[in-house]
């Protein structure tokens, strides 16, 4: 018999090790038997939902096998099920998409008709999401040992939520998770030991939440072994918040009191359990924050930090240089891949470079299929794909274990909560395999041209917004001859920039206030996720229009042709990211204007607000 552990501390370590071993063994098993697990998942989903209206409508007739499913069920987009979603949102409780009651809607950062998409979910999905979270730290602990001996300083926030006309909550997936018993009443676990008390995370006032979380993180600075947020943009916002407010935070640490602006009683009470007068710590924080350079501020204030846990794939990669500056090059770790539709997979090599992040899809999370993507031009950052698939394209869909290394695919998912062959809209490239389960690089979100935070603006939406804005120029006989856009993340928060080349025939110059009106009209025309980021979350800065010299876009075309573009096929890109092109445009700016105020935004869908 093995010798019994001698102390309770050792015993705790033994429990963690055993738990980690079981979880790593689970990953081994499901990735080895990936196809069998996938068939079982699909059969379970179809058996549970055999009698729902949507499956009956398509003639599945209770079949649970893969062949019949693929033959009769179409691959769909949100618009194909929008009328069903609307019925459920309005209070129809019949089994439309799922046999289990829809418990709430998760509001996607993707939009349809300018409004957030509503993803149906059921109570049991919370347990499935929690299971994916439980895989992360056992994987991480293989690369960074003894993480259980300290705390994580994570800046986590809830966002606005609303109710559908039928009374179901509609909120972002993370807000749903943080408010659930799975998070709030989680059992003591060294890996979910955060510096932020639950009360500070669940505070709906973003200033009070950020201030109290930062204060708690500073007070426990020696215990912090890892730091993070969900997105890179959110973590940088926290550091910029510290730059602005450190004198107040230092005052609170020195005196052991909380700033009067923190008025939420539950937040004050939770913070006071952590906060004690500590003049020495206050002096230390003050000395570091008053230095001219903030390079390496993370490792200076939280000296035991081993890595930063944030998403830096996709559009978030634009924040990598800023994170490197603030952290002195700490590893940037992307741990998981998830969306409102479904939680998908984990990064089994978390200390890899951000450009090499590959997510292993966990076969128990849902049933996954893949539509091959064929790009016309390998350098495009935005990929456009057909709205509906013809029969040939439908037959091209491949299963999880049949994808090919190096090929790009659009992800299609069937979930336990009522989505069947749903096109998520993410483009993934196969990087390799873990046993029989593929590992994917996230390439991009299809059709997206601009993104700062969780916003996603596509070319059609941008074109429509510009069309609405240029009406302000008509009285001055001026019009926009060409335009492009750029997501500027050198400012915190980042903001959209539009470069406009104008043709002005009128004798009266266009006043600055008119260009400001153009900025605001564009913002008012963009989707609700963008407007929420501006008006409520403050995660996006005011939109900027830069007018450029006449002939600028000819120069842009010359530059592209010199790089090998075909003169016959060249068309002005509606979004630019390549640094030399941004520099060329900026070098020819004549004037610039910012949106004078935040665009209008209210929680919920527009049509719900009209019903009130």
C-alpha positions as CSV (number, residue, x, y, z in Angstrom):
1,X,0.0,0.0,0.0
2,X,1.2,3.5,-0.7
3,X,2.3,5.5,2.3
4,X,-0.3,8.0,3.5
5,X,0.5,11.7,3.0
6,X,2.0,13.2,6.1
7,X,0.4,16.6,6.3
8,X,-2.8,18.3,5.3
9,X,-0.9,20.5,2.8
10,X,0.6,17.5,1.1
11,X,-2.8,15.9,1.1
12,X,-4.3,19.0,-0.7
13,X,-1.5,18.7,-3.2
14,X,-2.2,15.0,-3.7
15,X,-5.9,15.7,-4.3
16,X,-5.1,18.3,-6.9
17,X,-2.7,15.9,-8.6
18,X,-5.2,13.1,-8.7
19,X,-7.9,15.4,-10.1
20,X,-5.6,16.7,-12.8
21,X,-4.6,13.2,-13.8
22,X,-8.3,12.2,-14.2
23,X,-9.0,15.3,-16.3
24,X,-5.9,14.7,-18.5
25,X,-7.0,11.1,-18.9
26,X,-10.5,12.2,-20.0
27,X,-8.9,14.4,-22.7
28,X,-6.8,11.4,-23.9
29,X,-9.8,9.2,-24.1
30,X,-12.2,11.5,-25.9
31,X,-9.5,12.6,-28.4
32,X,-8.5,9.0,-29.1
33,X,-12.1,7.9,-29.6
34,X,-13.2,11.2,-31.2
35,X,-15.4,9.7,-34.0
36,X,-17.2,7.3,-31.7
37,X,-17.8,10.1,-29.2
38,X,-19.1,12.3,-32.0
39,X,-21.6,9.7,-33.2
40,X,-22.8,9.1,-29.6
41,X,-23.2,12.9,-29.1
42,X,-25.2,13.3,-32.3
43,X,-27.4,10.2,-31.4
44,X,-28.0,11.6,-27.9
45,X,-29.0,15.1,-29.3
46,X,-31.3,13.6,-31.9
47,X,-32.9,11.1,-29.5
48,X,-33.6,13.7,-26.8
49,X,-35.1,16.0,-29.4
50,X,-36.8,13.5,-31.7
51,X,-40.2,15.1,-31.4
52,X,-39.3,18.7,-31.7
53,X,-41.1,20.7,-34.4
54,X,-37.9,21.8,-36.2
55,X,-36.7,18.2,-36.8
56,X,-40.2,17.0,-37.7
57,X,-40.5,19.8,-40.2
58,X,-37.4,18.6,-42.0
59,X,-38.6,14.9,-42.0
60,X,-36.0,13.4,-39.7
61,X,-38.8,11.2,-38.2
62,X,-37.0,10.1,-35.1
63,X,-33.8,8.9,-36.9
64,X,-30.6,9.3,-34.8
65,X,-28.0,8.0,-37.3
66,X,-25.5,10.3,-39.0
67,X,-26.3,9.3,-42.6
68,X,-30.1,10.2,-42.4
69,X,-29.2,13.4,-40.4
70,X,-26.8,14.5,-43.1
71,X,-29.3,13.6,-45.9
72,X,-32.4,15.5,-44.6
73,X,-31.1,18.3,-42.4
74,X,-29.8,21.5,-44.1
75,X,-26.8,23.5,-43.0
76,X,-28.3,26.8,-41.8
77,X,-27.6,30.4,-40.8
78,X,-29.3,32.4,-38.1
79,X,-31.8,33.9,-40.5
80,X,-33.1,30.4,-41.3
81,X,-34.3,29.9,-37.7
82,X,-35.0,33.5,-36.8
83,X,-38.8,33.1,-36.9
84,X,-38.5,30.1,-34.5
85,X,-36.3,32.1,-32.2
86,X,-38.8,34.9,-32.3
87,X,-41.6,32.6,-31.3
88,X,-39.7,31.3,-28.3
89,X,-38.6,34.8,-27.3
90,X,-42.3,35.9,-27.4
91,X,-43.3,33.2,-25.0
92,X,-44.2,30.1,-27.1
93,X,-43.3,27.2,-24.8
94,X,-44.0,24.4,-27.3
95,X,-41.1,22.1,-28.3
96,X,-39.9,24.1,-31.3
97,X,-36.1,23.6,-31.3
98,X,-35.5,21.6,-28.2
99,X,-37.4,19.1,-26.0
100,X,-36.0,20.7,-22.8
101,X,-37.3,24.2,-21.9
102,X,-35.2,27.1,-23.2
103,X,-33.9,28.6,-20.0
104,X,-32.5,31.9,-21.5
105,X,-31.1,33.4,-24.6
106,X,-27.4,34.1,-25.0
107,X,-26.8,37.3,-26.9
108,X,-24.1,36.8,-29.5
109,X,-21.6,39.4,-30.4
110,X,-22.5,38.5,-34.0
111,X,-25.5,40.5,-35.3
112,X,-28.4,40.0,-37.7
113,X,-30.0,43.1,-39.1
114,X,-27.9,45.2,-36.7
115,X,-29.2,43.5,-33.6
116,X,-27.5,40.8,-31.5
117,X,-28.3,37.3,-32.4
118,X,-30.2,35.3,-29.7
119,X,-28.9,31.8,-29.1
120,X,-31.2,29.4,-27.2
121,X,-29.8,27.6,-24.3
122,X,-31.0,25.1,-21.7
123,X,-30.1,24.6,-18.0
124,X,-27.8,21.6,-18.5
125,X,-25.5,23.6,-20.9
126,X,-24.1,25.4,-17.8
127,X,-22.7,22.1,-16.6
128,X,-21.2,21.4,-20.0
129,X,-19.5,24.8,-20.1
130,X,-18.2,24.3,-16.5
131,X,-16.7,21.0,-17.7
132,X,-14.7,22.8,-20.4
133,X,-13.5,25.3,-17.8
134,X,-12.4,22.4,-15.6
135,X,-10.0,21.2,-18.3
136,X,-8.0,24.4,-18.5
137,X,-5.9,24.4,-15.3
138,X,-4.9,20.7,-15.3
139,X,-3.5,21.3,-18.9
140,X,-1.8,24.5,-17.7
141,X,-0.3,22.9,-14.7
142,X,1.7,20.6,-16.9
143,X,3.6,23.6,-18.2
144,X,3.6,26.0,-15.2
145,X,3.7,24.0,-11.9
146,X,2.4,25.0,-8.5
147,X,-0.3,27.4,-9.8
148,X,-2.5,26.1,-7.0
149,X,-0.3,27.8,-4.5
150,X,-1.3,31.3,-5.5
151,X,-4.2,33.4,-6.9
152,X,-5.4,34.6,-10.3
153,X,-6.0,38.3,-10.8
154,X,-8.7,38.2,-13.5
155,X,-10.7,41.2,-14.5
156,X,-14.2,39.7,-15.1
157,X,-17.3,41.7,-15.7
158,X,-21.0,41.2,-16.3
159,X,-22.8,43.2,-19.0
160,X,-26.3,44.6,-19.4
161,X,-29.1,42.1,-19.7
162,X,-32.7,42.3,-20.6
163,X,-35.8,40.1,-20.8
164,X,-37.6,38.9,-24.0
165,X,-41.3,39.8,-24.4
166,X,-42.0,36.2,-23.1
167,X,-39.9,36.8,-20.0
168,X,-36.7,34.9,-20.7
169,X,-33.4,36.4,-19.8
170,X,-31.3,37.6,-22.7
171,X,-27.7,38.2,-21.9
172,X,-24.1,37.5,-23.0
173,X,-22.8,34.0,-22.3
174,X,-20.2,35.1,-19.7
175,X,-22.8,37.2,-17.8
176,X,-25.0,34.1,-17.7
177,X,-22.1,32.0,-16.4
178,X,-20.9,34.4,-13.8
179,X,-24.4,34.8,-12.4
180,X,-25.0,31.0,-12.3
181,X,-24.6,28.8,-9.2
182,X,-21.8,27.0,-11.1
183,X,-19.7,30.1,-10.8
184,X,-21.1,31.9,-7.7
185,X,-21.3,28.7,-5.5
186,X,-18.3,26.9,-6.9
187,X,-16.7,24.6,-4.4
188,X,-13.3,25.7,-3.1
189,X,-10.7,25.0,-5.7
190,X,-7.1,26.3,-5.8
191,X,-7.5,27.0,-9.5
192,X,-10.6,29.3,-9.2
193,X,-9.1,31.2,-6.3
194,X,-9.3,34.8,-7.6
195,X,-8.3,38.1,-6.1
196,X,-11.7,39.5,-7.1
197,X,-14.5,38.6,-4.7
198,X,-17.7,37.5,-6.5
199,X,-19.5,40.7,-5.4
200,X,-17.0,42.9,-7.4
201,X,-17.4,40.8,-10.5
202,X,-21.2,40.8,-10.3
203,X,-21.4,44.6,-9.8
204,X,-23.3,46.0,-12.8
205,X,-21.6,49.4,-12.5
206,X,-18.5,49.0,-14.6
207,X,-16.5,51.7,-12.8
208,X,-17.2,50.3,-9.3
209,X,-16.5,46.8,-10.6
210,X,-13.1,47.8,-12.2
211,X,-12.0,49.9,-9.2
212,X,-12.8,47.3,-6.6
213,X,-11.2,44.5,-8.6
214,X,-8.1,46.5,-9.2
215,X,-7.9,47.4,-5.5
216,X,-8.2,43.8,-4.4
217,X,-5.6,42.8,-7.0
218,X,-3.1,45.3,-5.6
219,X,-3.8,44.4,-2.0
220,X,-3.0,40.7,-2.8
221,X,-0.1,41.5,-5.2
222,X,2.4,39.0,-3.7
223,X,-0.1,36.1,-4.0
224,X,-0.8,36.7,-7.7
225,X,0.7,34.0,-10.0
226,X,-1.4,34.7,-13.2
227,X,-3.3,37.7,-14.5
228,X,-5.9,38.0,-17.2
229,X,-9.3,39.0,-18.6
230,X,-11.4,37.4,-21.3
231,X,-10.1,39.5,-24.2
232,X,-6.8,41.3,-24.6
233,X,-8.6,44.6,-25.0
234,X,-10.3,44.2,-21.6
235,X,-7.0,43.5,-19.8
236,X,-5.3,46.6,-21.4
237,X,-8.4,48.7,-20.4
238,X,-7.7,47.5,-16.8
239,X,-4.1,48.7,-17.0
240,X,-5.1,52.0,-18.5
241,X,-7.6,52.3,-15.6
242,X,-4.8,51.9,-13.2
243,X,-2.8,54.6,-15.0
244,X,-5.6,57.0,-14.5
245,X,-6.7,56.1,-10.9
246,X,-3.6,54.9,-9.0
247,X,-3.5,57.9,-6.7
248,X,-7.0,57.1,-5.4
249,X,-6.1,53.4,-5.1
250,X,-2.9,54.2,-3.2
251,X,-4.9,56.4,-0.8
252,X,-7.3,53.5,-0.1
253,X,-4.5,51.0,0.5
254,X,-2.7,53.5,2.8
255,X,-5.8,54.3,4.9
256,X,-7.6,50.9,4.6
257,X,-10.7,52.7,3.4
258,X,-12.7,52.6,0.1
259,X,-13.3,55.5,-2.1
260,X,-16.7,57.1,-1.7
261,X,-17.5,56.5,-5.4
262,X,-17.8,52.9,-4.5
263,X,-21.4,52.9,-3.3
264,X,-22.6,49.3,-3.8
265,X,-22.9,48.0,-0.2
266,X,-22.1,44.3,-1.1
267,X,-18.9,45.4,-3.0
268,X,-17.8,47.6,-0.1
269,X,-18.4,44.8,2.4
270,X,-16.5,42.2,0.3
271,X,-13.5,44.5,-0.3
272,X,-13.3,45.5,3.4
273,X,-12.6,41.8,4.2
274,X,-9.4,42.0,2.1
275,X,-8.4,45.7,2.6
276,X,-6.2,46.5,5.6
277,X,-4.2,49.8,6.1
278,X,-0.8,49.1,4.4
279,X,1.3,52.3,4.0
280,X,4.3,50.2,2.8
281,X,2.4,48.7,-0.1
282,X,0.9,52.1,-0.9
283,X,4.4,53.6,-1.1
284,X,5.5,50.8,-3.3
285,X,2.6,51.1,-5.8
286,X,2.9,54.9,-5.8
287,X,6.7,54.7,-6.5
288,X,6.1,52.3,-9.5
289,X,3.1,54.1,-10.9
290,X,4.8,57.6,-10.7
291,X,7.7,56.5,-12.9
292,X,7.8,58.0,-16.4
293,X,7.8,54.6,-18.1
294,X,5.1,52.0,-17.6
295,X,7.0,49.4,-19.5
296,X,6.8,46.1,-17.5
297,X,4.3,47.6,-15.0
298,X,2.6,44.1,-14.6
299,X,5.8,42.4,-13.5
300,X,6.8,45.3,-11.4
301,X,3.6,45.4,-9.4
302,X,2.8,41.7,-9.5
303,X,6.3,40.3,-9.5
304,X,5.3,36.6,-9.2
305,X,3.2,36.6,-12.3
306,X,4.0,33.7,-14.6
307,X,1.7,34.5,-17.6
308,X,-1.2,36.6,-19.0
309,X,-4.4,34.7,-19.7
310,X,-6.2,36.5,-22.5
311,X,-7.6,35.8,-26.0
312,X,-5.1,37.2,-28.5
313,X,-6.2,35.2,-31.5
314,X,-8.2,36.7,-34.4
315,X,-8.7,40.5,-34.2
316,X,-7.3,40.5,-30.7
317,X,-3.8,39.9,-32.1
318,X,-3.6,43.7,-32.7
319,X,-3.1,44.1,-28.9
320,X,-0.1,41.9,-28.6
321,X,2.6,44.7,-28.8
322,X,0.8,46.6,-26.1
323,X,0.6,43.6,-23.8
324,X,4.3,42.8,-24.4
325,X,5.2,46.4,-23.5
326,X,3.2,46.3,-20.2
327,X,4.4,42.9,-19.2
328,X,8.0,42.8,-20.4
329,X,7.2,39.9,-22.7
330,X,5.4,37.5,-20.3
331,X,3.9,34.5,-22.1
332,X,0.4,35.4,-23.5
333,X,-1.8,32.3,-23.0
334,X,-5.0,31.6,-24.9
335,X,-6.6,28.7,-23.0
336,X,-10.0,28.0,-24.7
337,X,-12.2,28.5,-27.8
338,X,-15.9,29.2,-27.1
339,X,-18.9,31.2,-28.4
340,X,-22.5,31.9,-27.5
341,X,-23.6,29.0,-29.7
342,X,-21.3,26.4,-28.0
343,X,-18.1,25.9,-26.1
344,X,-15.7,24.2,-28.4
345,X,-12.2,23.4,-27.2
346,X,-9.0,24.0,-25.4
347,X,-5.4,24.9,-26.2
348,X,-3.2,21.9,-25.1
349,X,0.0,23.8,-25.7
350,X,-0.8,27.0,-23.8
351,X,2.8,28.4,-23.8
352,X,3.1,28.5,-27.6
353,X,3.4,31.8,-29.4
354,X,0.1,33.6,-30.0
355,X,0.5,33.1,-33.8
356,X,0.7,29.3,-33.2
357,X,-2.3,28.9,-30.9
358,X,-4.2,25.8,-31.9
359,X,-7.4,24.7,-30.2
360,X,-8.3,21.0,-29.8
361,X,-12.0,20.5,-30.2
362,X,-13.4,18.4,-27.3
363,X,-15.8,15.9,-29.0
364,X,-18.3,15.8,-26.1
365,X,-19.2,19.5,-26.4
366,X,-21.4,19.2,-29.5
367,X,-21.5,17.6,-32.9
368,X,-19.0,19.3,-35.3
369,X,-18.9,19.4,-39.0
370,X,-16.7,21.4,-41.4
371,X,-17.3,23.2,-44.7
372,X,-14.2,23.6,-46.8
373,X,-13.3,27.2,-47.5
374,X,-11.7,28.1,-50.8
375,X,-10.2,31.5,-50.9
376,X,-9.7,33.4,-54.2
377,X,-6.9,35.5,-52.7
378,X,-4.7,34.2,-49.9
379,X,-4.0,37.6,-48.5
380,X,-7.6,38.6,-47.7
381,X,-8.2,39.1,-44.0
382,X,-12.0,39.0,-44.4
383,X,-13.6,35.9,-46.0
384,X,-17.0,36.1,-47.6
385,X,-19.1,33.0,-47.9
386,X,-22.4,32.2,-49.5
387,X,-25.5,32.6,-47.3
388,X,-27.1,29.3,-48.3
389,X,-25.4,26.2,-49.5
390,X,-26.3,24.3,-52.7
391,X,-26.6,20.6,-52.7
392,X,-22.9,20.1,-53.8
393,X,-21.6,22.3,-51.0
394,X,-23.9,20.6,-48.5
395,X,-22.3,17.2,-49.5
396,X,-18.8,18.7,-49.0
397,X,-19.3,18.9,-45.3
398,X,-16.8,16.7,-43.4
399,X,-16.8,15.2,-39.9
400,X,-14.4,16.1,-37.1
401,X,-11.9,13.3,-37.7
402,X,-11.9,13.7,-41.5
403,X,-10.5,17.2,-41.8
404,X,-7.2,17.6,-43.6
405,X,-4.1,19.3,-42.3
406,X,-3.6,22.8,-43.8
407,X,-7.1,23.1,-45.1
408,X,-9.4,25.9,-43.9
409,X,-13.0,25.2,-42.9
410,X,-16.1,27.0,-41.7
411,X,-17.3,25.5,-38.4
412,X,-20.8,24.0,-38.3
413,X,-22.3,22.8,-35.0
414,X,-25.2,20.8,-33.7
415,X,-25.9,21.4,-30.0
416,X,-27.9,19.9,-27.2
417,X,-29.8,23.2,-26.9
418,X,-31.5,23.2,-30.3
419,X,-29.1,24.3,-33.0
420,X,-28.8,21.8,-35.9
421,X,-26.1,22.1,-38.5
422,X,-25.7,25.8,-37.6
423,X,-23.0,27.8,-39.3
424,X,-21.1,29.5,-36.6
425,X,-19.2,31.8,-39.0
426,X,-15.7,31.1,-37.8
427,X,-13.0,30.1,-40.3
428,X,-10.5,27.6,-38.8
429,X,-7.3,26.0,-40.3
430,X,-6.2,22.5,-39.3
431,X,-2.8,22.7,-37.6
432,X,-2.5,19.1,-36.5
433,X,-4.1,16.4,-34.4
434,X,-4.2,15.3,-30.8
435,X,-4.7,11.6,-31.2
436,X,-7.7,11.5,-33.6
437,X,-9.1,15.0,-32.7
438,X,-8.0,17.9,-34.9
439,X,-6.3,21.0,-33.6
440,X,-7.3,24.3,-35.3
441,X,-5.9,27.8,-35.7
442,X,-8.6,30.4,-35.5
443,X,-8.2,32.4,-38.8
444,X,-11.0,34.9,-38.8
445,X,-14.7,35.6,-38.5
446,X,-16.2,35.5,-42.0
447,X,-17.2,38.9,-43.5
448,X,-15.8,41.0,-40.6
449,X,-13.8,44.1,-41.6
450,X,-13.6,46.1,-38.3
451,X,-13.4,45.0,-34.7
452,X,-12.0,46.7,-31.5
453,X,-13.6,44.6,-28.7
454,X,-16.4,42.1,-29.1
455,X,-17.9,44.3,-31.9
456,X,-17.9,42.9,-35.5
457,X,-18.6,45.2,-38.3
458,X,-18.9,43.9,-41.9
459,X,-18.4,45.6,-45.2
460,X,-22.1,45.9,-46.1
461,X,-22.9,47.5,-42.7
462,X,-20.0,50.0,-43.0
463,X,-21.0,50.9,-46.6
464,X,-24.6,51.5,-45.4
465,X,-23.4,53.7,-42.5
466,X,-21.2,55.8,-44.8
467,X,-24.1,56.2,-47.2
468,X,-26.2,57.5,-44.3
469,X,-23.5,59.9,-43.2
470,X,-22.6,61.6,-46.6
471,X,-26.1,63.1,-46.8
472,X,-24.7,65.8,-44.4
473,X,-22.3,66.9,-47.1
474,X,-24.9,67.4,-49.8
475,X,-25.8,71.1,-48.8
476,X,-22.1,71.9,-49.4
477,X,-22.0,70.2,-52.8
478,X,-19.4,67.8,-51.4
479,X,-19.2,64.0,-51.7
480,X,-16.9,61.2,-50.8
481,X,-15.1,59.8,-53.8
482,X,-13.3,57.0,-52.0
483,X,-13.0,55.7,-48.4
484,X,-11.4,53.0,-46.3
485,X,-11.3,52.2,-42.6
486,X,-8.9,51.1,-39.9
487,X,-9.2,49.8,-36.4
488,X,-6.9,52.0,-34.4
489,X,-5.7,50.3,-31.2
490,X,-3.0,52.8,-30.4
491,X,-5.6,54.6,-28.3
492,X,-7.2,53.0,-25.3
493,X,-10.0,52.2,-25.8
494,X,-9.4,51.6,-29.5
495,X,-11.6,53.3,-32.1
496,X,-12.7,53.1,-35.7
497,X,-11.0,55.5,-38.2
498,X,-12.4,56.3,-41.6
499,X,-10.2,57.8,-44.3
500,X,-12.3,60.0,-46.7
501,X,-11.2,61.5,-50.0
502,X,-13.6,64.3,-50.9
503,X,-14.7,66.1,-54.0
504,X,-15.9,69.6,-53.0
505,X,-17.6,71.6,-55.7
506,X,-19.4,74.1,-53.5
507,X,-17.9,77.5,-52.6
508,X,-18.7,77.2,-48.9
509,X,-16.2,75.0,-46.9
510,X,-17.7,72.1,-45.0
511,X,-17.7,73.2,-41.3
512,X,-16.1,70.9,-38.7
513,X,-19.5,70.4,-37.0
514,X,-20.8,68.8,-40.2
515,X,-18.0,66.2,-40.2
516,X,-18.7,65.5,-36.5
517,X,-22.3,64.9,-37.5
518,X,-21.1,62.5,-40.1
519,X,-19.1,60.6,-37.4
520,X,-22.1,60.3,-35.2
521,X,-24.4,59.2,-38.0
522,X,-22.0,56.4,-38.9
523,X,-22.0,55.3,-35.2
524,X,-25.8,55.5,-35.0
525,X,-26.0,53.3,-38.2
526,X,-23.7,50.6,-36.8
527,X,-25.0,47.5,-35.0
528,X,-26.1,47.3,-31.4
529,X,-22.9,45.5,-30.2
530,X,-20.8,48.5,-31.4
531,X,-23.2,51.0,-29.9
532,X,-23.2,49.2,-26.6
533,X,-19.4,49.2,-26.6
534,X,-19.5,53.0,-27.1
535,X,-22.4,54.0,-24.9
536,X,-22.5,51.4,-22.0
537,X,-19.3,49.4,-21.8
538,X,-16.9,52.3,-22.8
539,X,-14.8,49.6,-24.6
540,X,-14.7,51.5,-27.9
541,X,-13.6,55.2,-28.3
542,X,-15.3,57.9,-30.5
543,X,-15.2,57.2,-34.2
544,X,-12.8,59.4,-36.2
545,X,-13.0,60.6,-39.8
546,X,-9.7,61.7,-41.4
547,X,-10.0,63.6,-44.7
548,X,-7.1,63.0,-47.0
549,X,-5.5,64.8,-49.9
550,X,-6.9,64.4,-53.4
551,X,-5.2,61.5,-55.2
552,X,-4.5,59.5,-52.1
553,X,-6.5,56.5,-53.2
554,X,-4.6,56.5,-56.6
555,X,-1.4,56.3,-54.5
556,X,-3.0,53.4,-52.6
557,X,-3.7,51.6,-55.8
558,X,-0.2,52.2,-57.1
559,X,1.2,50.8,-53.9
560,X,-0.9,47.6,-54.2
561,X,0.0,47.1,-57.9
562,X,3.7,47.5,-57.0
563,X,3.2,44.7,-54.5
564,X,1.7,42.5,-57.3
565,X,-2.0,43.2,-57.3
566,X,-3.7,43.0,-60.7
567,X,-4.7,46.4,-62.1
568,X,-7.8,44.8,-63.7
569,X,-9.0,43.2,-60.5
570,X,-8.0,45.9,-58.0
571,X,-10.7,47.5,-55.9
572,X,-10.3,49.8,-52.9
573,X,-10.1,47.7,-49.7
574,X,-12.8,48.9,-47.3
575,X,-10.5,48.1,-44.4
576,X,-6.7,48.3,-44.1
577,X,-4.4,46.6,-41.6
578,X,-1.0,46.5,-43.3
579,X,1.2,49.1,-41.5
580,X,2.8,50.7,-44.6
581,X,-0.7,51.3,-46.1
582,X,-1.9,52.9,-42.8
583,X,1.3,55.1,-42.8
584,X,0.7,56.1,-46.4
585,X,-2.9,57.2,-45.6
586,X,-1.9,59.0,-42.4
587,X,0.9,60.9,-44.2
588,X,-1.8,62.5,-46.5
589,X,-4.3,63.5,-43.8
590,X,-5.6,67.0,-44.2
591,X,-8.0,67.2,-41.2
592,X,-9.6,64.9,-38.6
593,X,-12.8,64.9,-36.7
594,X,-14.3,62.8,-33.8
595,X,-17.8,61.8,-33.0
596,X,-19.1,64.5,-30.5
597,X,-21.1,62.1,-28.3
598,X,-22.1,58.4,-27.8
599,X,-24.6,56.9,-30.1
600,X,-28.0,55.8,-28.7
601,X,-28.2,52.3,-27.2
602,X,-30.7,50.5,-25.1
603,X,-30.6,46.9,-23.9
604,X,-32.7,44.4,-25.8
605,X,-33.8,44.2,-29.4
606,X,-35.2,47.2,-31.1
607,X,-38.6,45.6,-31.7
608,X,-38.9,44.7,-28.0
609,X,-38.4,48.3,-27.0
610,X,-41.1,49.4,-29.5
611,X,-43.5,47.0,-27.7
612,X,-43.0,48.8,-24.3
